[in-house]
């Protein structure tokens, strides 16, 4: 029985899009780490808390 060795597959990500509450603050933050070339930022349409997180309503717990 013949077996074949498979070569590892390399996968890469060219860019990531982040939805942020404050575009300018996000640009400054990511710029400080030198990753702005890999990130696309867009303004969030959701209401965010002051800490920048979108809070979802809690799902009802089963009885």
Biopython code that builds the backbone (N, CA, C, O; Angstrom):
import numpy as np
from Bio.PDB.StructureBuilder import StructureBuilder

atoms = [
    (1, "UNK", "N", (0.847, -1.161, 0.000)),
    (1, "UNK", "CA", (0.000, 0.000, 0.000)),
    (1, "UNK", "C", (0.902, 1.236, 0.000)),
    (1, "UNK", "O", (1.784, 1.374, 0.848)),
    (2, "UNK", "N", (0.674, 2.112, -0.942)),
    (2, "UNK", "CA", (1.486, 3.323, -1.058)),
    (2, "UNK", "C", (0.877, 4.418, -0.192)),
    (2, "UNK", "O", (-0.343, 4.560, -0.107)),
    (3, "UNK", "N", (1.744, 5.178, 0.441)),
    (3, "UNK", "CA", (1.288, 6.341, 1.212)),
    (3, "UNK", "C", (1.918, 7.577, 0.604)),
    (3, "UNK", "O", (3.012, 7.524, 0.044)),
    (4, "UNK", "N", (1.226, 8.665, 0.721)),
    (4, "UNK", "CA", (1.773, 9.929, 0.215)),
    (4, "UNK", "C", (1.888, 10.896, 1.376)),
    (4, "UNK", "O", (1.008, 10.973, 2.233)),
    (5, "UNK", "N", (2.961, 11.613, 1.388)),
    (5, "UNK", "CA", (3.157, 12.637, 2.421)),
    (5, "UNK", "C", (2.533, 13.930, 1.924)),
    (5, "UNK", "O", (2.753, 14.338, 0.784)),
    (6, "UNK", "N", (1.778, 14.551, 2.760)),
    (6, "UNK", "CA", (1.167, 15.817, 2.347)),
    (6, "UNK", "C", (1.988, 16.981, 2.900)),
    (6, "UNK", "O", (2.487, 16.938, 4.024)),
    (7, "UNK", "N", (2.108, 17.994, 2.097)),
    (7, "UNK", "CA", (2.830, 19.199, 2.509)),
    (7, "UNK", "C", (1.906, 20.039, 3.385)),
    (7, "UNK", "O", (0.696, 20.069, 3.163)),
    (8, "UNK", "N", (2.464, 20.711, 4.364)),
    (8, "UNK", "CA", (1.618, 21.568, 5.206)),
    (8, "UNK", "C", (1.027, 22.711, 4.373)),
    (8, "UNK", "O", (1.676, 23.251, 3.477)),
    (9, "UNK", "N", (-0.188, 23.052, 4.685)),
    (9, "UNK", "CA", (-0.873, 24.134, 3.988)),
    (9, "UNK", "C", (-0.678, 25.414, 4.787)),
    (9, "UNK", "O", (-0.931, 25.454, 5.991)),
    (10, "UNK", "N", (-0.232, 26.443, 4.110)),
    (10, "UNK", "CA", (-0.050, 27.729, 4.772)),
    (10, "UNK", "C", (-1.241, 28.610, 4.465)),
    (10, "UNK", "O", (-1.610, 28.795, 3.305)),
    (11, "UNK", "N", (-1.834, 29.148, 5.504)),
    (11, "UNK", "CA", (-2.971, 30.052, 5.350)),
    (11, "UNK", "C", (-2.589, 31.380, 5.965)),
    (11, "UNK", "O", (-1.962, 31.422, 7.024)),
    (12, "UNK", "N", (-2.960, 32.454, 5.314)),
    (12, "UNK", "CA", (-2.660, 33.769, 5.873)),
    (12, "UNK", "C", (-3.883, 34.665, 5.747)),
    (12, "UNK", "O", (-4.774, 34.429, 4.931)),
    (13, "UNK", "N", (-3.898, 35.674, 6.559)),
    (13, "UNK", "CA", (-4.970, 36.669, 6.544)),
    (13, "UNK", "C", (-4.336, 37.988, 6.133)),
    (13, "UNK", "O", (-3.361, 38.428, 6.743)),
    (14, "UNK", "N", (-4.878, 38.614, 5.111)),
    (14, "UNK", "CA", (-4.315, 39.875, 4.624)),
    (14, "UNK", "C", (-4.718, 41.053, 5.513)),
    (14, "UNK", "O", (-3.916, 41.953, 5.765)),
    (15, "UNK", "N", (-5.959, 41.039, 5.983)),
    (15, "UNK", "CA", (-6.444, 42.156, 6.790)),
    (15, "UNK", "C", (-7.659, 41.718, 7.589)),
    (15, "UNK", "O", (-8.314, 40.726, 7.267)),
    (16, "UNK", "N", (-7.946, 42.484, 8.644)),
    (16, "UNK", "CA", (-9.106, 42.242, 9.500)),
    (16, "UNK", "C", (-9.871, 43.555, 9.604)),
    (16, "UNK", "O", (-9.267, 44.619, 9.744)),
    (17, "UNK", "N", (-11.188, 43.483, 9.538)),
    (17, "UNK", "CA", (-12.014, 44.675, 9.707)),
    (17, "UNK", "C", (-12.584, 44.673, 11.120)),
    (17, "UNK", "O", (-13.196, 43.698, 11.557)),
    (18, "UNK", "N", (-12.373, 45.776, 11.821)),
    (18, "UNK", "CA", (-12.899, 45.939, 13.176)),
    (18, "UNK", "C", (-13.957, 47.034, 13.162)),
    (18, "UNK", "O", (-13.772, 48.081, 12.542)),
    (19, "UNK", "N", (-15.050, 46.786, 13.841)),
    (19, "UNK", "CA", (-16.095, 47.789, 14.000)),
    (19, "UNK", "C", (-15.873, 48.444, 15.349)),
    (19, "UNK", "O", (-15.917, 47.774, 16.380)),
    (20, "UNK", "N", (-15.636, 49.751, 15.352)),
    (20, "UNK", "CA", (-15.246, 50.450, 16.576)),
    (20, "UNK", "C", (-16.166, 51.640, 16.841)),
    (20, "UNK", "O", (-16.771, 52.194, 15.923)),
    (21, "UNK", "N", (-16.258, 52.017, 18.102)),
    (21, "UNK", "CA", (-17.094, 53.143, 18.499)),
    (21, "UNK", "C", (-16.420, 54.479, 18.185)),
    (21, "UNK", "O", (-17.094, 55.440, 17.816)),
    (22, "UNK", "N", (-15.105, 54.545, 18.329)),
    (22, "UNK", "CA", (-14.360, 55.793, 18.127)),
    (22, "UNK", "C", (-13.239, 55.537, 17.124)),
    (22, "UNK", "O", (-12.197, 54.983, 17.472)),
    (23, "UNK", "N", (-13.464, 55.946, 15.879)),
    (23, "UNK", "CA", (-12.494, 55.676, 14.811)),
    (23, "UNK", "C", (-11.123, 56.286, 15.090)),
    (23, "UNK", "O", (-10.105, 55.613, 14.924)),
    (24, "UNK", "N", (-11.083, 57.542, 15.507)),
    (24, "UNK", "CA", (-9.796, 58.202, 15.740)),
    (24, "UNK", "C", (-9.011, 57.556, 16.874)),
    (24, "UNK", "O", (-7.798, 57.378, 16.768)),
    (25, "UNK", "N", (-9.695, 57.204, 17.954)),
    (25, "UNK", "CA", (-9.012, 56.543, 19.080)),
    (25, "UNK", "C", (-8.483, 55.178, 18.640)),
    (25, "UNK", "O", (-7.375, 54.795, 19.014)),
    (26, "UNK", "N", (-9.258, 54.450, 17.855)),
    (26, "UNK", "CA", (-8.821, 53.138, 17.369)),
    (26, "UNK", "C", (-7.620, 53.282, 16.443)),
    (26, "UNK", "O", (-6.689, 52.479, 16.514)),
    (27, "UNK", "N", (-7.625, 54.291, 15.574)),
    (27, "UNK", "CA", (-6.478, 54.515, 14.680)),
    (27, "UNK", "C", (-5.214, 54.809, 15.482)),
    (27, "UNK", "O", (-4.151, 54.259, 15.193)),
    (28, "UNK", "N", (-5.328, 55.670, 16.482)),
    (28, "UNK", "CA", (-4.154, 55.996, 17.315)),
    (28, "UNK", "C", (-3.652, 54.760, 18.051)),
    (28, "UNK", "O", (-2.447, 54.516, 18.108)),
    (29, "UNK", "N", (-4.560, 53.992, 18.607)),
    (29, "UNK", "CA", (-4.195, 52.800, 19.372)),
    (29, "UNK", "C", (-3.459, 51.785, 18.496)),
    (29, "UNK", "O", (-2.385, 51.310, 18.864)),
    (30, "UNK", "N", (-4.035, 51.453, 17.337)),
    (30, "UNK", "CA", (-3.433, 50.440, 16.476)),
    (30, "UNK", "C", (-2.169, 50.954, 15.797)),
    (30, "UNK", "O", (-1.269, 50.178, 15.476)),
    (31, "UNK", "N", (-2.107, 52.250, 15.582)),
    (31, "UNK", "CA", (-0.913, 52.869, 15.011)),
    (31, "UNK", "C", (0.273, 52.718, 15.964)),
    (31, "UNK", "O", (1.404, 52.513, 15.524)),
    (32, "UNK", "N", (0.016, 52.817, 17.246)),
    (32, "UNK", "CA", (1.083, 52.696, 18.247)),
    (32, "UNK", "C", (1.752, 51.319, 18.187)),
    (32, "UNK", "O", (2.921, 51.186, 18.550)),
    (33, "UNK", "N", (1.030, 50.304, 17.738)),
    (33, "UNK", "CA", (1.578, 48.956, 17.640)),
    (33, "UNK", "C", (2.068, 48.622, 16.232)),
    (33, "UNK", "O", (2.612, 47.542, 16.001)),
    (34, "UNK", "N", (1.875, 49.551, 15.291)),
    (34, "UNK", "CA", (2.334, 49.341, 13.935)),
    (34, "UNK", "C", (1.545, 48.318, 13.144)),
    (34, "UNK", "O", (2.076, 47.706, 12.217)),
    (35, "UNK", "N", (0.290, 48.127, 13.497)),
    (35, "UNK", "CA", (-0.524, 47.121, 12.804)),
    (35, "UNK", "C", (-1.616, 47.743, 11.934)),
    (35, "UNK", "O", (-2.473, 47.025, 11.417)),
    (36, "UNK", "N", (-1.598, 49.056, 11.767)),
    (36, "UNK", "CA", (-2.667, 49.720, 11.021)),
    (36, "UNK", "C", (-2.762, 49.265, 9.567)),
    (36, "UNK", "O", (-3.834, 49.352, 8.969)),
    (37, "UNK", "N", (-1.673, 48.787, 8.993)),
    (37, "UNK", "CA", (-1.706, 48.306, 7.601)),
    (37, "UNK", "C", (-2.544, 47.031, 7.465)),
    (37, "UNK", "O", (-3.009, 46.704, 6.373)),
    (38, "UNK", "N", (-2.733, 46.323, 8.563)),
    (38, "UNK", "CA", (-3.456, 45.049, 8.531)),
    (38, "UNK", "C", (-4.888, 45.161, 9.028)),
    (38, "UNK", "O", (-5.641, 44.188, 8.993)),
    (39, "UNK", "N", (-5.267, 46.360, 9.494)),
    (39, "UNK", "CA", (-6.600, 46.545, 10.065)),
    (39, "UNK", "C", (-7.407, 47.542, 9.254)),
    (39, "UNK", "O", (-6.901, 48.594, 8.863)),
    (40, "UNK", "N", (-8.644, 47.212, 9.009)),
    (40, "UNK", "CA", (-9.596, 48.133, 8.414)),
    (40, "UNK", "C", (-10.584, 48.467, 9.523)),
    (40, "UNK", "O", (-11.122, 47.575, 10.177)),
    (41, "UNK", "N", (-10.813, 49.746, 9.725)),
    (41, "UNK", "CA", (-11.715, 50.181, 10.790)),
    (41, "UNK", "C", (-12.969, 50.780, 10.183)),
    (41, "UNK", "O", (-12.923, 51.454, 9.153)),
    (42, "UNK", "N", (-14.091, 50.521, 10.842)),
    (42, "UNK", "CA", (-15.330, 51.169, 10.429)),
    (42, "UNK", "C", (-16.113, 51.543, 11.682)),
    (42, "UNK", "O", (-16.000, 50.900, 12.725)),
    (43, "UNK", "N", (-16.906, 52.596, 11.550)),
    (43, "UNK", "CA", (-17.686, 53.093, 12.686)),
    (43, "UNK", "C", (-18.811, 52.121, 13.006)),
    (43, "UNK", "O", (-19.499, 51.624, 12.114)),
    (44, "UNK", "N", (-18.980, 51.863, 14.278)),
    (44, "UNK", "CA", (-20.043, 50.969, 14.744)),
    (44, "UNK", "C", (-21.385, 51.677, 14.666)),
    (44, "UNK", "O", (-21.493, 52.872, 14.941)),
    (45, "UNK", "N", (-22.388, 50.931, 14.291)),
    (45, "UNK", "CA", (-23.752, 51.457, 14.260)),
    (45, "UNK", "C", (-24.503, 51.088, 15.538)),
    (45, "UNK", "O", (-25.614, 51.566, 15.766)),
    (46, "UNK", "N", (-23.904, 50.245, 16.365)),
    (46, "UNK", "CA", (-24.520, 49.803, 17.618)),
    (46, "UNK", "C", (-24.211, 50.797, 18.729)),
    (46, "UNK", "O", (-23.188, 51.481, 18.704)),
    (47, "UNK", "N", (-25.109, 50.866, 19.699)),
    (47, "UNK", "CA", (-24.857, 51.685, 20.882)),
    (47, "UNK", "C", (-23.812, 50.984, 21.746)),
    (47, "UNK", "O", (-23.945, 49.797, 22.041)),
    (48, "UNK", "N", (-22.789, 51.704, 22.147)),
    (48, "UNK", "CA", (-21.724, 51.122, 22.967)),
    (48, "UNK", "C", (-21.714, 51.762, 24.348)),
    (48, "UNK", "O", (-22.066, 52.931, 24.510)),
    (49, "UNK", "N", (-21.309, 50.983, 25.332)),
    (49, "UNK", "CA", (-21.074, 51.507, 26.669)),
    (49, "UNK", "C", (-19.826, 52.378, 26.631)),
    (49, "UNK", "O", (-19.077, 52.328, 25.655)),
    (50, "UNK", "N", (-19.582, 53.176, 27.670)),
    (50, "UNK", "CA", (-18.370, 54.011, 27.700)),
    (50, "UNK", "C", (-17.071, 53.210, 27.567)),
    (50, "UNK", "O", (-16.060, 53.750, 27.120)),
    (51, "UNK", "N", (-17.088, 51.938, 27.947)),
    (51, "UNK", "CA", (-15.869, 51.128, 27.822)),
    (51, "UNK", "C", (-15.702, 50.567, 26.416)),
    (51, "UNK", "O", (-14.718, 49.878, 26.144)),
    (52, "UNK", "N", (-16.651, 50.852, 25.509)),
    (52, "UNK", "CA", (-16.521, 50.445, 24.115)),
    (52, "UNK", "C", (-17.151, 49.119, 23.756)),
    (52, "UNK", "O", (-17.038, 48.676, 22.613)),
    (53, "UNK", "N", (-17.814, 48.470, 24.707)),
    (53, "UNK", "CA", (-18.417, 47.170, 24.433)),
    (53, "UNK", "C", (-19.896, 47.291, 24.139)),
    (53, "UNK", "O", (-20.592, 48.115, 24.734)),
    (54, "UNK", "N", (-20.371, 46.473, 23.226)),
    (54, "UNK", "CA", (-21.808, 46.407, 22.940)),
    (54, "UNK", "C", (-22.381, 45.357, 23.881)),
    (54, "UNK", "O", (-21.905, 44.222, 23.914)),
    (55, "UNK", "N", (-23.374, 45.724, 24.624)),
    (55, "UNK", "CA", (-23.991, 44.792, 25.575)),
    (55, "UNK", "C", (-25.252, 44.200, 24.937)),
    (55, "UNK", "O", (-26.121, 44.932, 24.465)),
    (56, "UNK", "N", (-25.335, 42.909, 24.929)),
    (56, "UNK", "CA", (-26.508, 42.226, 24.411)),
    (56, "UNK", "C", (-27.458, 41.941, 25.575)),
    (56, "UNK", "O", (-27.025, 41.761, 26.713)),
    (57, "UNK", "N", (-28.727, 41.905, 25.282)),
    (57, "UNK", "CA", (-29.704, 41.536, 26.309)),
    (57, "UNK", "C", (-29.478, 40.083, 26.697)),
    (57, "UNK", "O", (-29.225, 39.233, 25.843)),
    (58, "UNK", "N", (-29.569, 39.812, 27.964)),
    (58, "UNK", "CA", (-29.354, 38.431, 28.432)),
    (58, "UNK", "C", (-30.496, 37.546, 27.974)),
    (58, "UNK", "O", (-31.664, 37.935, 28.004)),
    (59, "UNK", "N", (-30.134, 36.360, 27.554)),
    (59, "UNK", "CA", (-31.141, 35.374, 27.153)),
    (59, "UNK", "C", (-31.826, 34.830, 28.393)),
    (59, "UNK", "O", (-31.181, 34.668, 29.429)),
    (60, "UNK", "N", (-33.116, 34.543, 28.310)),
    (60, "UNK", "CA", (-33.796, 33.974, 29.473)),
    (60, "UNK", "C", (-33.205, 32.617, 29.830)),
    (60, "UNK", "O", (-32.846, 31.830, 28.953)),
    (61, "UNK", "N", (-33.111, 32.358, 31.120)),
    (61, "UNK", "CA", (-32.580, 31.078, 31.561)),
    (61, "UNK", "C", (-33.703, 30.039, 31.555)),
    (61, "UNK", "O", (-34.836, 30.336, 31.936)),
    (62, "UNK", "N", (-33.382, 28.827, 31.122)),
    (62, "UNK", "CA", (-34.415, 27.786, 31.114)),
    (62, "UNK", "C", (-34.875, 27.466, 32.540)),
    (62, "UNK", "O", (-34.086, 27.503, 33.485)),
    (63, "UNK", "N", (-36.145, 27.157, 32.672)),
    (63, "UNK", "CA", (-36.669, 26.860, 34.017)),
    (63, "UNK", "C", (-36.602, 25.386, 34.328)),
    (63, "UNK", "O", (-37.001, 24.966, 35.414)),
]
sb = StructureBuilder()
sb.init_structure("model")
sb.init_model(0)
sb.init_chain("A")
sb.init_seg("    ")
for serial, (resi, resn, name, xyz) in enumerate(atoms, 1):
    if name == "N":
        sb.init_residue(resn, " ", resi, " ")
    sb.init_atom(name, np.array(xyz, "f"), 0.0, 1.0, " ", f" {name:<3s}", serial, name[0])
structure = sb.get_structure()
